[in-house]
Amino acid sequence: MWRHQLMTTSRCFSTSIRALHWWDHVCPAPKDPITSVTEAFLADTSPVKINLGVGAYRDDEGKPVILQCLRDAEAKIAGCDFLESISSAVSSKLVEESVKLVYGKDSDVIKEGRYAGVQALSGTGACRLFAEFQKRFHPESQIYLPNPTWSNHHNIWRDAQVQQNTFSYYHPDLKGLNFTALMDDVKNAPDGSFFLLHPCAHNPTGVDPTEEQWREISHQFKVKNHFPFFDMAYQGFASGDLDRDALSIRIFLEDGHLLGCAQSFAKNMGLYGHRVGCLSVLCNDMKQAVAIKSQLQKIARAMYSSPPVHGTSLVSTVLSDPDIKALWVKEVKGMANRIQTMRTNLQESLWQLGSSLNWQHITNQVGMFCFSGLTPKQVDWLAREFHIYMTHDGRMSMAGVTTGNVNYLANAINEVTKYGVHTAQHLGTNLSSMSVFVHHS
């Protein structure tokens, strides 16, 4: 009896010892540079705080928006039970309408069925699917990402174990496109390389190539036989025109490229939490499209099986109903116009304050984000002293700027850039009291 108890105790002790060591080697992951901004903002109790980190649209009161087109779509699909029998049909309709939106409803690739399209978990999921597809069928390839790019792009291709490289994109002194260096990097990359491109409203810089520059890029890609993969996260937010914002992709299409595209409806339909997206890959013929689609579905099956259906039903209803789609087009333009107005107001406020710096880039850039040119130390100072939060690279979400806070924001930026961080730190309490005064003046 005692021997049995001793053995049982020994086994329990041994098991608890082993259990203590299962995860001892796991360290905390580095904080995400974007989500950490929101965390800091939420922890701040100041009544004057501003969040310029979030990449989601806000109205002029700083509140999330539910578009009327979505309310109409919700009413139209009310009563549907979303049974398994209709989920595949809804997904197929989403893909069908999404590719029309990006390639053009009359494009040959759509008429001929030369695309493999699958529903994805927003733009992130679409990128992740393609990264895995790239690794499986071009295992020795690498991906060239623009410098800079959305920080999560690096995570996505790293976790797919695809080797990464970068190509020149932004010129910090000019606060614009470094086109010469970009073209040199495209020319110098090994033939047949994969490149990730932002078709419009580049994140984080807000700097897009001109139509002529896109044509030169497309031509050089053709010469080098590079594969272009577009991450379309902000269609409509650059110009307010959905077709115009797809011009870069359609230029590549006209030039005969096979390409891939990730689409997201998180921003331009305000459906961030619904994770609705589409991945499409253009093919030589329908037979090839069927094969590629089957492989993409196989990858998705192991990752998450199938995507949620409700948000998908909303998006497919908006895109397929002519009246509701027309309303959406109008609402997208309204969102883009509000952001552009805030760009103009911020720039004018800085000039009225007598800032000696050139703020022309605020209105030269397009889309949701402004690459402000603020240094990490200046960004830290804005957060500590003025309760204004943005990513460390100085990227500001213009959707977080409103008529109610734009003057406060301009004053804060002016103070930090006028004195410089080191001088401002010596001012200490004076700047702190000024931040409250400025907000209410």
C-alpha positions in Angstrom: 0.0 0.0 0.0 2.7 2.5 1.0 4.6 1.5 -2.1 1.7 2.3 -4.3 1.2 5.7 -2.6 4.9 6.5 -2.9 4.8 5.7 -6.7 1.6 7.8 -7.1 3.1 10.7 -5.2 6.3 10.4 -7.2 4.4 10.4 -10.5 2.4 13.5 -9.5 5.6 15.3 -8.4 7.3 14.4 -11.6 4.4 15.5 -13.7 4.1 18.9 -11.8 7.9 19.4 -12.3 7.5 18.8 -16.1 4.5 21.0 -16.2 6.4 23.9 -14.7 8.9 23.8 -17.5 6.6 23.5 -20.5 6.5 27.2 -21.4 9.3 28.7 -19.3 11.3 29.5 -22.5 8.5 31.6 -24.0 9.2 35.3 -23.7 6.7 38.2 -24.3 6.4 39.1 -28.0 7.5 42.7 -29.0 4.5 45.0 -29.0 2.9 45.7 -32.4 3.8 49.3 -33.4 0.2 50.1 -34.3 -1.9 48.3 -31.7 0.5 49.6 -29.0 -0.5 53.2 -29.9 -4.2 52.4 -29.2 -3.3 50.7 -26.0 -1.4 53.8 -24.8 -4.3 56.0 -25.9 -6.9 54.0 -24.0 -4.8 54.1 -20.9 -4.6 57.9 -21.0 -7.3 59.6 -18.9 -6.8 63.0 -20.4 -10.0 64.6 -21.8 -8.1 66.2 -24.6 -6.4 63.0 -25.9 -6.3 62.3 -29.7 -5.7 58.9 -31.3 -4.0 59.3 -34.7 -2.8 55.7 -34.8 -6.0 53.8 -35.7 -6.3 53.0 -39.4 -10.1 53.1 -39.4 -12.4 55.8 -40.6 -13.9 58.2 -38.1 -16.5 60.9 -38.6 -16.0 64.6 -37.7 -16.9 63.9 -34.1 -14.2 61.2 -33.9 -16.8 58.4 -33.8 -16.9 55.1 -35.9 -19.3 55.3 -38.8 -22.0 52.8 -39.9 -22.6 53.6 -43.6 -26.2 54.0 -44.8 -25.4 51.6 -47.6 -24.7 48.9 -45.0 -27.9 49.7 -43.1 -29.8 49.2 -46.4 -27.9 46.0 -47.1 -28.7 44.7 -43.6 -32.4 45.4 -44.2 -32.3 43.6 -47.5 -30.8 40.4 -46.1 -32.8 40.5 -42.9 -34.5 37.1 -42.3 -31.8 35.1 -44.1 -30.7 32.3 -41.8 -27.2 31.9 -43.4 -27.5 28.1 -43.6 -24.5 26.2 -44.9 -26.3 25.7 -48.2 -26.1 29.4 -49.0 -22.7 30.3 -47.5 -20.7 29.1 -50.6 -23.0 31.1 -52.9 -22.6 34.2 -50.8 -18.8 33.8 -50.9 -18.8 33.2 -54.7 -20.9 36.4 -55.2 -18.4 38.4 -53.0 -15.5 37.2 -55.2 -17.3 37.9 -58.4 -18.2 41.4 -57.4 -14.8 42.1 -55.8 -12.8 41.3 -58.9 -15.1 43.6 -61.0 -14.3 46.4 -58.6 -10.5 46.1 -59.0 -10.0 44.9 -62.6 -13.1 46.5 -64.2 -16.4 44.9 -64.9 -15.6 44.7 -68.6 -12.1 43.4 -68.4 -11.1 40.4 -70.5 -9.8 38.4 -67.4 -13.3 38.4 -66.0 -15.1 37.7 -69.2 -12.7 34.8 -69.9 -12.7 33.5 -66.3 -8.9 33.8 -66.1 -8.7 34.5 -62.4 -8.6 32.4 -59.3 -10.5 34.2 -56.5 -11.2 33.2 -53.0 -12.8 35.0 -50.0 -10.2 35.9 -47.4 -10.1 37.2 -43.8 -9.8 40.9 -44.9 -6.6 42.2 -46.5 -4.3 40.6 -43.9 -5.8 37.2 -44.5 -5.5 37.6 -48.3 -1.9 38.6 -48.0 -1.2 35.6 -45.7 -2.9 33.2 -48.1 -0.8 34.5 -51.0 2.4 34.4 -49.0 1.8 30.7 -48.2 0.9 30.1 -51.8 4.1 31.8 -52.9 6.2 29.7 -50.5 4.6 26.4 -51.7 4.9 26.9 -55.4 8.0 29.2 -55.6 9.9 28.0 -52.5 13.2 29.7 -53.4 11.6 33.0 -54.2 11.7 36.2 -52.1 9.4 39.1 -51.7 10.4 42.7 -52.2 8.6 45.1 -49.9 8.6 48.9 -50.2 10.6 50.8 -47.7 8.6 51.7 -45.7 5.5 49.6 -45.8 2.7 48.6 -43.5 4.6 46.9 -40.6 2.4 43.8 -40.7 3.6 43.0 -44.2 7.0 41.9 -42.7 5.2 39.7 -40.2 3.0 38.0 -42.8 5.8 37.0 -45.2 8.2 36.1 -42.4 5.7 33.7 -40.8 5.2 32.1 -44.3 9.0 31.7 -44.3 9.5 33.7 -47.4 12.8 35.5 -47.7 12.3 39.3 -47.6 14.1 42.2 -49.3 13.1 45.8 -49.7 13.1 48.3 -52.5 13.4 52.1 -52.2 10.1 54.0 -52.1 10.0 57.1 -49.9 12.4 60.1 -49.9 12.4 61.5 -46.4 14.0 64.9 -47.4 11.5 65.5 -50.2 8.7 63.8 -48.3 7.7 62.2 -51.6 8.4 59.3 -53.9 12.1 58.3 -54.5 11.3 57.3 -58.0 14.8 57.0 -59.4 16.0 54.8 -56.6 12.8 52.7 -56.9 13.4 52.1 -60.5 17.0 51.2 -59.9 16.0 48.6 -57.3 13.4 47.1 -59.7 16.1 46.8 -62.4 18.7 45.4 -60.1 16.4 42.7 -58.5 16.9 39.2 -59.9 14.6 38.4 -62.8 11.3 36.9 -61.8 11.2 38.4 -58.3 8.0 39.0 -56.4 7.2 42.6 -55.5 4.5 43.9 -53.2 2.9 47.2 -54.4 0.4 49.5 -52.9 -2.0 50.5 -55.7 -3.2 53.7 -54.0 -3.1 55.6 -50.7 0.3 54.0 -49.7 0.5 53.1 -46.1 2.2 54.7 -44.2 3.4 57.5 -46.4 0.4 58.6 -48.4 2.7 59.0 -51.4 1.6 57.4 -54.7 3.3 57.2 -58.1 1.8 59.3 -60.9 0.1 57.6 -63.8 3.2 58.1 -65.9 5.4 56.6 -63.2 3.1 53.6 -62.9 3.4 53.0 -66.6 7.2 53.1 -66.3 7.1 50.7 -63.4 4.9 48.3 -65.2 7.2 48.4 -68.3 10.2 47.6 -66.2 8.4 44.8 -64.4 7.7 43.3 -67.9 11.3 43.6 -68.9 12.4 41.9 -65.7 9.6 39.4 -65.6 8.7 40.4 -62.0 5.5 39.3 -60.4 3.4 42.2 -59.0 1.3 41.6 -55.9 -1.0 44.5 -55.0 -2.4 45.0 -51.5 -5.6 47.1 -52.2 -6.6 48.2 -48.7 -7.8 51.7 -49.4 -9.7 51.7 -52.7 -11.6 55.0 -52.9 -9.7 56.7 -50.1 -7.0 58.2 -52.4 -9.2 60.2 -54.8 -12.7 59.4 -53.8 -13.1 57.6 -57.1 -13.0 53.8 -57.0 -12.0 53.3 -60.6 -9.3 56.0 -60.5 -7.8 54.4 -57.4 -7.6 51.1 -59.4 -5.7 52.7 -62.3 -2.3 51.3 -61.3 -3.6 47.7 -61.4 -5.4 48.3 -64.7 -2.2 49.6 -66.2 -0.5 46.4 -65.3 -3.5 44.5 -66.7 -3.3 46.4 -70.0 0.4 45.5 -70.2 -0.4 41.8 -70.0 0.9 41.0 -66.5 -0.2 38.1 -64.5 -0.6 39.5 -61.0 -2.2 39.0 -57.6 -4.3 41.3 -55.5 -5.5 41.4 -51.9 -8.6 43.4 -51.3 -10.1 44.6 -48.0 -13.5 46.1 -47.2 -12.4 47.0 -43.7 -11.8 50.7 -44.4 -14.0 51.7 -47.4 -17.1 50.0 -46.0 -16.3 50.5 -42.3 -16.4 46.7 -41.7 -13.1 46.4 -39.8 -14.4 43.9 -37.3 -16.1 41.7 -39.9 -12.8 40.7 -41.7 -14.2 40.7 -45.3 -11.6 40.4 -48.1 -10.8 38.7 -51.3 -7.6 37.3 -52.9 -7.4 37.0 -56.6 -4.6 35.6 -58.8 -4.7 36.2 -62.6 -4.0 33.2 -64.8 -3.2 32.2 -68.4 -6.4 30.4 -68.9 -9.5 29.0 -67.1 -7.9 25.6 -66.6 -5.0 27.2 -64.7 -7.4 29.3 -62.7 -9.3 26.2 -61.5 -6.0 24.6 -60.4 -4.8 27.7 -58.5 -8.2 28.3 -56.9 -8.2 24.7 -55.6 -4.7 25.2 -54.0 -5.8 28.4 -52.4 -8.9 26.8 -51.0 -6.7 23.9 -49.6 -4.4 26.4 -47.8 -7.4 28.3 -46.4 -9.0 25.0 -45.3 -6.1 24.3 -43.0 -5.8 27.8 -41.7 -9.3 28.7 -40.8 -11.6 26.3 -42.7 -14.1 28.9 -43.9 -14.7 32.7 -43.3 -17.7 34.2 -41.5 -20.8 34.8 -43.7 -22.6 37.8 -42.3 -20.1 40.5 -43.3 -19.7 38.7 -46.6 -23.4 38.9 -47.2 -23.4 42.7 -46.5 -20.5 43.4 -48.9 -21.8 41.2 -51.7 -25.3 42.8 -51.3 -23.8 46.3 -51.5 -21.7 45.5 -54.6 -24.4 43.6 -56.5 -27.4 45.9 -55.8 -27.2 48.9 -58.2 -29.0 51.3 -55.9 -27.1 50.3 -52.8 -23.8 50.4 -54.6 -24.5 53.9 -55.9 -25.1 55.0 -52.4 -21.8 53.4 -51.3 -19.9 55.1 -54.0 -21.3 58.4 -52.8 -20.4 57.6 -49.2 -16.9 56.6 -50.1 -16.4 59.9 -51.8 -17.8 61.7 -48.8 -15.2 60.0 -46.5 -12.4 60.8 -48.8 -13.4 64.4 -49.1 -13.6 64.8 -45.3 -10.1 63.5 -44.9 -8.8 65.8 -47.6 -10.5 68.8 -45.9 -8.8 67.9 -42.6 -5.4 67.8 -44.5 -6.1 71.3 -45.8 -7.2 72.6 -42.4 -4.2 71.2 -40.6 -1.8 72.6 -43.1 -3.4 76.1 -43.0 -3.5 76.0 -39.2 0.3 75.4 -39.1 1.0 78.2 -41.6 -1.2 80.6 -39.6 0.8 79.8 -36.5 3.9 81.0 -38.4 5.6 77.6 -38.6 8.9 78.0 -40.4 8.7 74.4 -41.7 7.3 73.4 -45.1 4.0 71.5 -44.6 3.1 71.2 -48.3 3.4 67.4 -48.0 0.3 67.2 -45.8 -1.9 68.0 -48.9 0.4 66.4 -51.5 0.0 63.1 -49.8 -3.3 61.2 -50.2 -5.4 58.6 -48.4 -6.0 57.9 -44.8 -2.4 58.6 -43.6 -0.1 61.5 -43.5 3.7 60.8 -43.1 4.3 63.9 -41.0 8.1 64.0 -40.9 8.0 64.1 -37.1 10.9 62.3 -35.4 10.3 59.5 -32.8 11.4 61.9 -30.0 8.9 64.5 -31.2 6.2 61.8 -31.3 7.0 60.8 -27.8 6.8 64.4 -26.6 3.4 64.8 -28.3 2.1 61.8 -26.4 3.6 62.8 -23.0 2.8 66.5 -23.1 -0.2 66.9 -25.4 -1.8 63.4 -25.2 -1.6 63.0 -29.0 -0.8 59.4 -30.1 0.6 58.2 -33.4 3.1 55.6 -34.6 6.8 56.2 -33.9 7.6 56.8 -37.6 5.3 59.9 -37.5 2.4 58.4 -39.4 -0.8 60.2 -38.5 -4.3 58.8 -39.3 -6.1 61.8 -40.8 -9.4 60.1 -40.0 -8.6 61.0 -36.4 -8.4 64.7 -37.1 -11.7 66.7 -36.7 -12.8 70.3 -36.9 -12.9 70.1 -33.1 -9.2 69.1 -32.5 -7.4 70.3 -35.7 -6.3 73.6 -34.1 -5.1 71.8 -30.9 -3.2 69.3 -33.1 -1.6 72.1 -35.1 -0.5 74.0 -32.0 1.0 70.9 -30.5 2.9 70.0 -33.6 4.1 73.6 -34.0 5.3 73.8 -30.4 7.3 70.5 -30.7 8.8 71.3 -34.1 9.5 75.0 -33.2 11.4 74.4 -30.0 12.7 70.9 -30.8 12.4 68.1 -28.3 15.5 68.9 -26.2 14.5 72.5 -25.7 10.9 71.5 -25.0 12.0 69.1 -22.3 13.5 72.0 -20.5 10.3 74.0 -20.7 8.5 71.1 -18.9 5.6 72.5 -17.0 5.2 75.5 -19.2 4.4 73.4 -22.2 2.1 71.2 -20.1 -0.1 74.1 -19.1 0.1 75.4 -22.6 -1.3 72.2 -24.0 -4.5 72.6 -22.0 -4.7 76.3 -22.9 -4.3 75.7 -26.6 -7.0 73.1 -26.7 -9.6 75.5 -25.2 -8.5 78.6 -27.0 
